[in-house]
Amino acid sequence: MLLALVVGWSPLWAGDVQNTLEAVGTNLLEQLQQAAGPRGLGRVALLLEADGETIPSSSRVIQVLESMLLNRFNRSLGIEETRLLSAPVRSEAAARARARELGAAWLLRVRLSIAKDELVASGDLLPLEPTFWESLAGVSRRQPARHFFASAALDREVRLTLELGRSPERRANWSLREVMRLDTIVLDVACGQVDGEADDEVVVLVPGAVAVYRWRNDTLMLLARHSLASLPDSREPTRVPSGNLLLADFNDDGRDELFVRSFNKQQGELLSFGGAALRSWRRLAGVPLCLWHRAGRPVMLLGSTEPGSNRLQSRYQLVDINASSGPEGTLAGKPIRLRCYNSATGRDLLAWVDKLGVFHLEEPAAGELWRLEGVGSAFTLLDAGGEQRQLVHSQAVFSGPDRMIVRGTAGELWQGDSLDLLLLSMTRQQCRAGESRGWWLAGRPADGSGSRIFFLTR
C-alpha cells in the first residue's frame, strides 16, 4: 500500500506558498525520474526533515511536502511502495536500519532549509543492502548513491510563513562542565559514529597516539587506542606539539573513519574501527582537513605544515581519496586551526583562525563571508550558511585564563566563566552523549599538567 498523509490546504498555505512548494517538489521529482530509469526503484523509504535552524522541525511545510511527494511517487517514478520514516532520526545508519525494517530498497532523505531568499531541498537517494532472503534470491544492489538539490525563490511573505514558530536569535543558557582529566596534552578532539551505534564516540589525538572513548553512565570509557609510533618522525620536530583530527564516513558504511596527523610526524594515517581495535588503512602524505564529495567521489582537502612549526601553510590540495596529489588552492593566511562546513545550499565553506586570533569564514569560489577578531583555536560554527550563524569559541590567549564565548552576527550572546587553562580544541559538530547534545572541548592547564576534557551544552 502507499502510505500518504492527507493534508488539506488552508488559507495559510494557499497561493504563493503552495506555488513555492510545488516548484521544489517538481524539481526533486524530475531529478528522481532520471535516477529511477525505466525499471523504477521498487520500494522506497522517505525521510523528510527540517534543519531546525531556519525552519522549525514542527513546521507544517514538512507535512505538506510529504503529502505532495507521496501522492506523486507511484505515478511518476514506478515506485512499488513508499514508506514514511518519522523524523528526527539520530543518524544515517539508524535511518538505513529503520528503512530496511520496512522492507525498502532505497532510502530517500531530504532536508529542508532557507538560504538567503530560497527554499532549499538537499537530498540523498541511498541504496540499501539486500535482506538475507533477497540475497538468497540473487538480488544485488550496486547502484551508487545519488545526491539531489532543488530550490525555489522566496518572497518576504512566503519566508515569514515558512519560518513561523522559529525563535529569533537570542541569549541561550549554555553550560560547561568538566568530564575527564588526562595526563598528556590533547592535540585535537572530534566526535562521530566510530562504531555505528546510537551515541557518538569521542576521539582525542595526543602525542604519539589516538584514543576512542565511549560515553557510558556519565563517564568516558576507553574503547580503543592506536599508537602512531610506526610513522616516521618529522625531521624538524615542533617545540609545541600539535596535530589535526578528522572524522568522516567516506565509504558510506555507517561508520566514521579517522584521518589523523600529528605535526611531529612526516605522515598521517587513515584508521577505522574494526569492532575491537583501530586498524590502519593507509598512510597520508598531507594534513587531512576536510572530506567532501565531488561527482560521487570522496575528495580530501589536504594541508601541509611549516617545518618546525605547529602552523599550517596557506596552500592546500584537493585530492581524491585514492590519489596522492590534486589541484591546489590558497588561503588568505596561515591557520592554526581549520574546520570545514557545508552551507544549506551545499556549498563548501572553510572556517579557520590565524595566529593573530582572527577568525575567517570563506567560500573557496566566492571569497570571505565573515571575519571576527579575538578568537582562539577552540571553535565551532552554528548555522554556517545561514543568516543566523553563530560562532562558539575560546579567547585568543596564549596561556590562559580562557573562557568560552558565543557570538552572533549582531554581537555577543553569551560568555562563560573564566577558566585557569588554555582551551585548545573543540569538536566541529554537535555530539550525542546519552540524552544530551553538545560539544567536546580540550584544554591545557597553565602549569602544563596534562589536559582537561569538557562538555558544552545549551
C-alpha positions in Angstrom: 0.0 0.0 0.0 1.0 3.6 -0.3 1.4 5.4 3.0 0.4 9.0 2.4 -0.7 12.0 4.5 -3.9 13.8 3.7 -3.2 17.4 4.3 -5.8 20.0 3.2 -4.8 23.4 2.0 -5.7 26.2 4.5 -5.6 29.9 3.7 -2.2 29.9 5.4 -0.8 27.6 2.8 -2.6 29.0 -0.2 -1.2 31.0 -3.2 2.5 31.7 -3.3 3.4 29.2 -0.5 1.8 26.4 -2.4 3.5 27.5 -5.6 6.9 27.6 -3.9 6.4 24.0 -2.6 5.2 22.8 -5.9 8.3 24.2 -7.6 10.7 22.5 -5.1 8.7 19.2 -5.3 8.6 19.2 -9.1 12.3 19.8 -9.3 13.0 16.9 -7.0 10.8 14.6 -8.9 12.4 15.4 -12.2 15.8 14.5 -10.8 14.5 11.3 -9.2 12.9 10.2 -12.5 16.4 10.3 -14.1 17.7 8.1 -11.3 14.8 5.7 -11.4 15.2 4.9 -15.1 12.8 2.7 -17.0 12.8 -0.1 -14.4 11.8 2.1 -11.4 13.1 1.9 -7.9 11.0 -0.7 -6.1 10.2 0.1 -2.5 11.4 3.5 -1.2 11.5 4.9 2.4 11.1 8.6 2.6 12.6 10.7 5.4 11.8 14.5 5.2 13.4 16.8 7.8 13.6 20.5 8.5 17.0 21.8 9.5 15.6 23.2 12.8 17.5 26.4 12.4 15.9 28.3 9.5 12.7 26.1 9.5 11.3 24.7 12.8 11.1 20.9 13.0 7.4 21.2 13.7 6.6 23.4 10.7 3.6 22.3 8.5 5.8 22.7 5.4 7.2 19.2 6.2 3.7 17.6 6.2 2.6 19.4 3.1 5.7 18.5 1.1 5.5 14.9 2.4 1.9 14.7 1.1 2.8 16.2 -2.2 5.7 13.8 -2.9 4.0 10.7 -1.6 0.9 11.3 -3.8 3.1 11.6 -6.9 5.7 8.9 -6.3 3.9 5.9 -7.6 2.5 7.7 -10.7 5.8 9.3 -11.9 8.6 7.0 -10.7 7.3 3.5 -11.0 7.7 3.0 -7.3 6.2 -0.1 -6.0 5.5 1.2 -2.5 6.5 4.2 -0.3 7.1 4.0 3.4 7.4 7.1 5.6 10.0 7.4 8.3 9.3 9.6 11.3 11.8 12.5 12.0 14.0 13.1 13.8 16.4 10.1 13.2 19.6 10.0 15.1 21.9 9.2 12.3 22.1 8.0 8.7 22.9 4.5 10.0 19.7 4.5 12.1 17.7 5.7 9.2 19.1 2.9 7.0 18.3 0.3 9.6 14.7 1.5 10.0 14.2 1.6 6.2 15.5 -2.0 5.9 13.0 -3.0 8.6 10.2 -1.5 6.4 11.4 -3.6 3.5 12.6 -0.7 1.4 15.3 -1.0 -1.3 16.1 2.7 -1.2 16.2 5.5 1.4 15.4 9.0 0.2 16.4 11.5 2.8 15.5 15.1 2.1 16.5 18.1 4.3 14.7 21.5 4.0 16.2 24.8 4.9 16.1 28.5 3.9 19.3 30.0 2.5 19.2 33.7 1.7 16.0 34.1 -0.5 15.4 30.5 -1.4 13.7 27.4 0.0 16.3 24.7 -0.4 15.8 20.9 -0.5 19.0 18.9 -0.3 18.6 15.1 -0.6 20.3 11.8 -1.0 18.9 8.6 -2.6 20.7 5.8 -0.9 20.7 2.2 -2.0 20.1 -0.3 0.9 21.8 -3.6 1.3 19.6 -6.6 0.3 18.0 -8.5 3.1 19.0 -12.1 3.8 16.1 -13.5 1.8 16.7 -11.1 -1.1 20.4 -12.3 -1.2 19.2 -15.9 -1.4 17.1 -14.9 -4.4 20.1 -13.3 -6.1 19.1 -9.7 -5.5 22.1 -7.3 -5.7 22.1 -3.5 -5.4 25.3 -2.0 -6.6 23.9 1.4 -7.8 25.7 4.4 -6.4 24.1 6.9 -4.1 22.6 9.9 -5.8 22.6 13.5 -4.4 19.8 15.9 -5.3 19.4 19.6 -4.9 16.3 21.7 -5.6 15.4 25.3 -4.7 12.8 27.9 -5.3 12.8 31.7 -4.7 11.0 33.1 -1.7 9.4 36.4 -1.3 9.1 38.1 2.1 5.5 36.8 2.9 6.3 33.2 2.0 9.5 33.3 4.0 7.7 34.6 7.1 5.1 31.8 6.7 7.7 29.0 6.4 9.7 30.4 9.4 6.6 30.6 11.6 7.4 29.3 15.0 11.1 29.8 14.8 12.7 31.6 17.7 14.8 34.7 16.9 18.5 34.9 17.7 18.7 35.3 21.5 20.9 34.7 24.5 20.8 31.0 25.4 21.6 29.2 28.6 25.0 27.5 28.0 26.6 25.1 30.4 30.2 23.9 30.5 31.3 21.0 32.8 34.5 19.1 33.2 34.2 15.4 32.4 37.7 13.9 32.4 41.4 14.6 33.0 44.3 13.1 31.0 48.0 13.1 31.9 49.0 14.2 28.4 48.3 17.1 26.2 45.3 16.8 23.7 46.2 18.0 20.2 42.7 17.7 18.8 39.3 16.3 19.6 36.5 15.1 17.4 33.3 13.0 17.7 31.4 10.7 15.4 29.8 7.3 14.7 33.0 5.3 15.0 31.3 2.0 15.9 28.0 2.7 14.2 25.9 2.7 17.4 23.5 5.4 18.5 25.8 7.6 20.7 28.8 9.4 19.2 32.2 8.3 20.3 34.8 10.9 21.4 38.2 10.7 19.7 41.2 12.5 21.0 44.6 12.9 19.4 47.6 13.0 21.8 51.3 13.0 21.1 52.1 9.5 19.7 48.6 8.1 19.8 44.9 8.4 19.0 42.2 7.2 21.5 38.5 6.5 21.1 36.2 6.9 24.1 32.6 5.7 24.6 30.1 7.6 26.7 28.5 5.4 29.3 26.8 6.3 32.6 28.1 9.9 32.5 31.7 8.7 32.0 34.1 8.5 29.1 35.3 4.9 28.9 38.3 4.0 26.7 37.2 1.9 23.7 40.4 1.7 21.6 43.8 3.2 21.4 46.2 3.2 18.4 49.9 4.1 18.6 51.4 6.3 15.9 54.9 5.1 16.7 55.3 3.4 13.4 55.0 6.7 11.5 58.4 8.3 10.7 59.3 11.3 12.9 59.5 14.8 11.5 63.0 16.0 10.5 62.3 19.3 12.4 60.0 18.5 15.4 57.8 21.3 16.7 58.6 22.8 20.0 54.9 22.7 21.0 53.1 19.5 19.9 50.2 20.0 17.6 48.0 17.9 15.2 44.8 17.6 13.3 42.0 15.0 13.5 39.1 14.5 11.1 36.2 12.0 11.3 34.2 11.3 8.2 32.4 8.3 6.6 34.0 8.2 3.1 32.7 4.8 2.1 29.0 5.1 3.3 29.1 2.1 5.7 27.5 4.0 8.6 30.8 4.3 10.5 33.2 7.3 10.5 36.8 6.7 9.6 39.6 8.5 11.4 42.0 10.8 9.4 44.9 11.5 11.8 48.1 13.7 11.5 50.5 14.7 14.3 52.7 17.5 13.2 55.7 15.8 14.7 55.3 13.0 12.2 56.1 13.1 8.5 52.9 11.3 7.6 49.3 10.9 8.7 47.2 7.8 8.9 43.7 6.7 7.8 42.1 4.4 10.5 38.8 2.6 11.0 37.3 0.8 14.0 37.1 -3.0 13.4 34.9 -4.0 16.4 37.7 -4.3 19.0 40.6 -2.1 17.8 41.6 0.6 15.3 43.2 -0.7 12.2 45.3 1.2 9.7 44.1 1.5 6.1 47.0 3.6 4.7 49.3 6.5 5.3 48.5 10.1 4.3 51.1 12.5 2.8 49.4 15.7 4.0 47.3 17.0 6.8 43.7 15.8 6.5 41.4 18.9 6.9 38.1 18.1 5.2 36.3 15.4 3.3 33.9 16.4 0.5 32.1 14.5 -2.3 32.7 15.6 -5.8 31.0 13.8 -8.7 30.2 10.9 -6.5 33.8 10.6 -5.3 35.2 11.3 -1.8 37.8 14.1 -2.0 40.1 15.2 0.8 41.3 18.7 1.5 45.0 18.2 2.4 47.1 20.8 4.0 50.8 21.0 4.8 52.8 22.3 7.7 55.6 24.7 8.1 58.8 22.8 9.1 59.5 23.2 12.8 56.2 25.0 13.5 52.8 24.0 14.7 51.1 26.1 12.0 49.6 25.0 8.7 50.8 26.6 5.5 48.3 28.6 3.4 48.5 26.1 0.5 46.2 23.1 0.3 45.3 20.4 -2.3 42.0 18.7 -3.3 42.9 15.1 -3.5 40.8 12.1 -4.5 40.7 9.5 -1.7 42.8 7.1 -3.7 45.3 9.7 -5.1 48.4 11.3 -3.7 48.0 14.8 -5.2 45.5 17.1 -6.8 44.6 20.7 -7.7 45.9 23.3 -5.3 44.3 26.3 -3.6 45.5 29.0 -1.3 44.0 30.6 1.9 44.5 34.3 2.7 46.7 33.5 5.7 48.2 30.6 7.7 45.7 28.9 10.0 46.4 27.4 13.4 43.1 25.5 13.3 40.8 24.9 10.3 37.3 23.3 10.1 35.1 22.6 7.1 31.3 23.1 6.8 28.6 22.9 4.2 26.0 25.6 3.7 22.3 24.9 3.3 22.8 25.1 -0.5 25.6 22.5 -0.5 28.5 25.0 -0.8 31.8 24.1 0.7 32.9 26.5 3.5 36.2 26.9 5.2 36.4 28.3 8.8 39.8 29.0 10.2 41.7 31.0 12.8 45.1 32.6 12.1 48.0 33.2 14.6 46.7 36.7 15.3 43.4 35.4 16.6 41.3 36.4 13.6 38.5 34.1 12.5 37.8 33.7 8.8 34.8 32.1 7.1 35.2 31.8 3.4 33.8 30.0 0.4 36.6 28.9 -1.9 34.9 30.1 -5.0 33.4 33.4 -3.6 35.8 34.7 -1.0 35.4 35.8 2.6 31.9 35.7 4.2 32.6 36.6 7.8 35.5 37.8 9.9 35.9 38.2 13.7 38.8 39.2 15.9 39.7 37.7 19.4 39.1 34.1 18.5 41.1 31.1 19.9 41.9 27.7 18.4 38.8 26.0 20.0 35.8 27.0 17.9 32.7 25.7 16.1 30.3 27.3 13.7 26.5 27.1 14.0 24.2 27.6 11.0 27.3 28.0 8.9 25.5 29.1 5.7 22.5 30.9 7.1 21.7 34.4 8.3 21.6 33.4 12.0 25.1 32.0 12.1 26.8 31.9 15.5 30.5 31.3 16.4 31.2 29.4 19.6 34.8 30.0 20.5 37.6 30.4 23.1 39.5 33.6 23.5 42.7 34.5 21.6 45.1 34.0 24.6 48.4 32.2 24.8 48.5 30.8 28.3 45.1 31.5 30.0 42.9 32.2 31.8 40.5 31.4 29.0 36.7 31.3 28.5 34.1 30.2 26.0 32.1 32.9 24.2 29.2 32.7 21.8 28.9 35.5 19.2 26.2 36.0 16.5 26.1 38.3 13.6 24.6 41.0 15.8 27.2 40.7 18.7 28.0 38.7 21.8 25.3 36.3 23.0 26.9 34.5 25.9 30.2 34.5 27.9 31.3 31.7 30.2 33.2 31.8 33.4 37.0 32.3 33.4 39.0 29.0 33.3 42.5 28.7 34.6 43.7 26.9 31.4 44.1 27.4 27.7 41.4 25.8 25.5 43.0 24.1 22.5 40.4 22.3 20.5 36.6 21.8 20.1 34.6 19.3 18.1 33.4 20.6 14.8 29.8 19.3 15.1 27.3 18.8 17.9 27.7 15.4 19.5 25.2 13.0 21.1 26.1 11.8 24.6 23.2 9.8 26.1 20.2 12.2 26.3 22.4 15.2 25.9 23.7 17.1 22.8 26.7 19.3 23.0 30.3 19.9 22.0 33.5 18.4 23.5 36.4 20.7 24.3 40.0 20.0 25.4 42.2 22.4 27.4 45.6 22.5 28.9 46.2 23.9 32.5 48.7 26.8 32.8 51.2 24.6 34.5 51.2 22.2 31.6 50.0 19.2 33.7 48.1 17.1 31.2 44.7 18.0 29.8 41.1 18.5 30.8 38.1 17.4 28.8 34.8 19.5 28.9 31.3 19.1 27.6 29.5 22.3 26.4 25.7 22.2 26.2 22.8 24.7 25.7 
